[in-house]
Amino acid sequence: MKITFYGHASIGIEVSGKHILVDPYISANPKANHIDIHSLKADFILVTHAHQDHILDVETIAKRTSALIVSNAEIAGHYSAKGFNSHPMNHGGSWTFDFGTVKYVNAIHSSSFPDGSYGGNPGGFVIEGEHKNIYIAGDTAVTTDMQLIPMRTKLDLAILPIGSNFTMDVDDAIIASDFVDCDKVLGCHYDTFGYIEINHVEAIKKFFDKGKDLMLLKIGESIEL
């Protein structure tokens, strides 16, 4: 399983020969101006919630690739009404796709489309594939519901927001990593805007001091699980 960071909360996943994009917000992110969304491969697009900084490039990429959009029922319905392929989910539900199993789990945040229309309840994803399991938290506060995840799934990686202001911060992300029983963390949702700039050295040290590994990838950089 290959994980690529495309900036902000945008993640690429290659698993079982399939390409998955999560929350593609790339074209308007000046820090990601070296990423060409017109060349990105996508068989599936997973959307955690409806905010602009998570859905901006969904339609452009889905139109070119015919990717299946996977999200909550409201977001999936929104794209289905526009003629896109979609798969609706809701909290606690799982579905097995041809690359593995996806479960839609709780997140504490808000969710509305840029025009203010309802975007359903926000969520995160637990993905099981190629004998590797990852948790994509989406935009969220730390929540005790996270403790339910390791009761069903032993995680190899947790992808957690760490920028504060709109989501949990570094210290809460450490607590979240305890809750999901995963000491290998990929940080996201930081530095894109002034509100969420972080001190990289301090963040990494805080995780290290707790015996945990926080990875802050450069945009376009990948890791293999």
C-alpha positions as a printed Julia matrix, in Angstrom:
225×3 Matrix{Float64}:
   0.0    0.0     0.0
   1.45   3.33   -1.1
   0.34   6.6     0.53
   1.02   9.97   -1.14
   0.44  13.39    0.43
  -0.98  15.99   -1.97
  -1.24  18.82    0.55
  -3.84  19.93    3.09
  -6.06  16.85    3.61
  -5.56  15.4     0.12
  -4.21  11.86    0.13
  -3.51   9.37   -2.63
  -3.61   5.63   -1.92
  -2.45   2.87   -4.23
  -3.72  -0.54   -3.16
  -4.32  -3.76   -5.09
  -3.71  -2.0    -8.39
  -6.35   0.67   -7.67
  -5.86   4.4    -7.15
  -7.83   6.19   -4.43
  -7.93   9.93   -3.85
  -9.17  11.34   -0.55
 -10.53  14.9    -0.23
  -8.85  16.36   -3.33
  -8.18  20.05   -2.7
  -5.14  20.69   -4.84
  -5.65  23.18   -7.67
  -6.3   26.17   -5.36
  -3.55  25.3    -2.9
  -0.48  27.37   -3.83
   1.71  24.98   -1.85
   0.63  22.19   -4.22
   1.05  24.07   -7.5
   3.52  21.44   -8.72
   0.81  18.74   -8.59
  -1.08  18.34  -11.89
  -4.63  17.2   -11.12
  -5.12  16.38  -14.81
  -2.59  13.58  -14.61
  -3.63  12.07  -11.26
  -5.05   8.56  -11.46
  -8.29   7.87   -9.63
 -10.51   4.8    -9.56
 -12.18   5.99   -6.34
 -12.57   9.38   -4.67
 -13.34   9.3    -0.94
 -14.87  12.45    0.53
 -15.02  12.97    4.3
 -17.3   16.02    4.22
 -18.59  18.77    1.92
 -16.36  21.74    2.72
 -14.68  23.43   -0.23
 -11.2   22.6     1.01
 -12.06  18.9     0.66
 -14.18  18.72   -2.51
 -12.71  21.4    -4.79
 -11.24  19.06   -7.4
 -13.7   16.17   -7.06
 -15.74  16.96  -10.17
 -12.78  17.79  -12.4
 -11.03  14.54  -11.53
 -14.16  12.38  -11.56
 -15.24  13.72  -14.96
 -11.9   12.74  -16.5
 -11.43   9.39  -14.73
 -15.03   8.2   -14.13
 -13.93   7.5   -10.55
 -16.52   6.23   -8.09
 -17.21   8.89   -5.44
 -17.62   7.35   -1.98
 -19.04   9.46    0.82
 -22.01   9.92    3.11
 -25.47   9.57    1.58
 -25.99  13.31    1.12
 -22.68  13.96   -0.62
 -22.97  10.84   -2.76
 -26.51  11.9    -3.71
 -25.29  15.39   -4.59
 -22.79  14.0    -7.08
 -25.13  11.3    -8.35
 -27.68  14.01   -9.25
 -24.95  15.62  -11.37
 -24.37  12.4   -13.27
 -21.3   11.14  -11.43
 -20.83   7.57  -10.23
 -21.22   7.43   -6.47
 -21.56   5.04   -3.57
 -23.47   6.27   -0.47
 -22.42   5.3     3.05
 -23.28   6.3     6.58
 -21.73   6.05   10.03
 -20.85   2.56   11.19
 -21.44   1.05    7.76
 -18.86  -0.88    5.75
 -18.57  -1.94    2.12
 -16.09  -4.2     0.38
 -14.77  -2.75   -2.86
 -12.35  -4.51   -5.2
  -9.34  -3.02   -3.37
 -10.52  -3.78    0.18
 -13.06  -2.81    2.82
 -14.06   0.74    3.72
 -15.87   1.71    6.93
 -17.38   5.17    7.46
 -16.76   6.33   11.03
 -17.64   9.3    13.21
 -16.03  12.72   13.07
 -16.9   15.86   15.01
 -16.95  18.8    12.62
 -19.43  20.56   10.31
 -20.32  19.79    6.69
 -21.92  22.02    4.07
 -21.29  22.66    0.4
 -19.84  26.02   -0.67
 -23.34  27.29   -1.51
 -24.46  26.53    2.05
 -26.52  23.45    1.18
 -26.51  20.49    3.52
 -23.55  18.14    3.25
 -24.68  15.47    5.71
 -22.7   14.55    8.8
 -18.9   14.54    8.49
 -16.96  11.33    8.89
 -13.71   9.49    8.5
 -12.71   6.23    6.85
 -11.09   3.01    8.01
  -9.59   1.21    5.01
  -8.48  -2.42    5.11
  -6.53  -3.67    2.09
  -3.42  -5.72    1.25
  -3.24  -6.79    4.9
  -2.66  -3.14    5.85
  -5.18  -0.98    7.72
  -5.33   2.8     7.79
  -7.56   5.34    9.49
  -8.32   8.64    7.76
  -9.85  10.82   10.46
 -11.09  13.66    8.24
 -11.61  17.02    9.9
 -12.43  16.3    13.5
 -11.96  17.08   17.14
 -10.54  14.29   19.25
 -13.44  12.09   20.3
 -13.78   9.05   22.53
 -15.58   7.31   19.63
 -12.08   6.77   18.23
 -11.59   4.13   20.91
 -14.07   1.9    19.07
 -11.81   1.59   16.01
  -9.12  -0.73   17.49
 -11.86  -2.99   18.85
 -12.43  -4.09   15.25
  -9.28  -3.1    13.36
  -5.57  -3.13   14.18
  -4.23  -0.03   12.44
  -0.92   0.31   10.64
  -1.29   4.07   10.08
  -3.5    6.88   11.35
  -3.89   9.99    9.19
  -4.83  12.78   11.6
  -5.41  16.54   11.28
  -2.99  18.51   13.45
  -3.41  22.19   12.5
  -5.81  23.25   15.27
  -8.38  26.09   14.92
 -10.67  24.03   12.64
  -9.63  20.59   13.92
  -7.7   19.01   16.75
  -4.16  20.19   17.37
  -0.92  18.24   17.85
  -1.55  17.49   21.52
  -5.07  16.24   20.84
  -3.76  14.19   17.92
  -1.42  12.43   20.35
  -4.46  11.56   22.48
  -6.28  10.42   19.32
  -3.37   8.13   18.44
  -3.7    6.58   21.9
  -7.44   6.12   21.37
  -6.97   4.35   18.01
  -3.94   2.41   19.35
  -1.64   3.48   16.53
   1.75   5.11   17.09
   2.5    5.7    13.39
   0.79   8.95   12.36
   0.71  10.95    9.14
  -0.18  14.58    9.82
  -2.53  16.52    7.58
  -4.67  19.69    7.56
  -1.83  22.01    8.56
   0.09  24.98    7.07
  -2.34  25.56    4.17
  -3.76  28.74    5.7
  -2.49  31.13    8.35
  -4.98  29.75   10.85
  -3.42  26.29   10.8
   0.32  26.88   10.56
   2.36  24.7    12.91
   5.9   24.37   14.21
   7.13  21.19   12.52
  10.08  20.54   14.82
   7.97  21.0    17.94
   5.17  18.79   16.61
   7.51  15.93   15.71
   9.26  16.2    19.09
   5.97  16.05   21.0
   5.1   12.78   19.26
   8.65  11.44   19.7
   8.55  12.19   23.43
   5.47   9.97   23.66
   7.16   7.15   21.76
   5.26   7.91   18.58
   6.24   8.68   14.99
   4.71  11.77   13.35
   5.38  12.02    9.62
   5.07  15.4     7.93
   5.52  14.59    4.26
   6.43  17.1     1.6
   3.63  17.61   -0.9
   3.98  14.88   -3.51
   6.05  12.67   -1.19
   5.01   9.05   -0.58
   5.47   6.27    1.95
   5.0    2.52    1.59
   3.23   0.4     4.18
